[in-house]
Amino acid sequence: WPDAVVATSADGDSGGPVALLEQERRQLTARGTPRRQADRLAGQRAAKAAVARLTGLSTRGFSVDRLSSGQPVVRDLTGRELDTVVSISHRNGKGWAAATQSGRIGLDVEAVALRPPSFAQTWFAPEEQAATFGDPTAETEVWCAKEAVLKALGLGMALHPREVVITRLGGPRVQVSLVGEAQAVWLAA
């Protein structure tokens, strides 16, 4: 991501709770368990840190809101959408975010874990199931890539992850094939 900034919730902690606007805090704590709320707040702090670092704006000078799809959108304090794209991931009270002003961006962070066979059967295309064959690391890499691509498309889990097919793993890049609605969204952009 040559034109992107990546931040963690630790980067956003320098402002502590003050880094978030009250409307952001209310939106992120309106539902879910305390643990999920803490995850969302950590992701928000990371998003604010990434956007601030990228744009030079104060974290109090903009908000990171959510569209009905869940996609983050950056707005100034008048509500005008800024030309900054952000992707957020959070887990276990920690948050990560990437922001850019050129193109799309998607980010996902997951812990490597042994999953039941039904996980791959439900979420992976047959060729992905064959390529990962119960390897927890490979399954996690495929899952993270799928979620990152869906986020970059602005759809998140609104589409079935099988519409993003990971055709090659390894290293910092993966190869992806889009099918169905995911492909249509990409072509329409």
Beta strands, then each sheet from edge to edge (+ up, - down):
strand 1: 4-8
strand 2: 62-66
strand 3: 72-76
strand 4: 85-91
strand 5: 94-100
strand 6: 164-168
strand 7: 175-178
sheet 1: 1+ 5- 4+
sheet 2: 2+ 3-
sheet 3: 6+ 7-
end
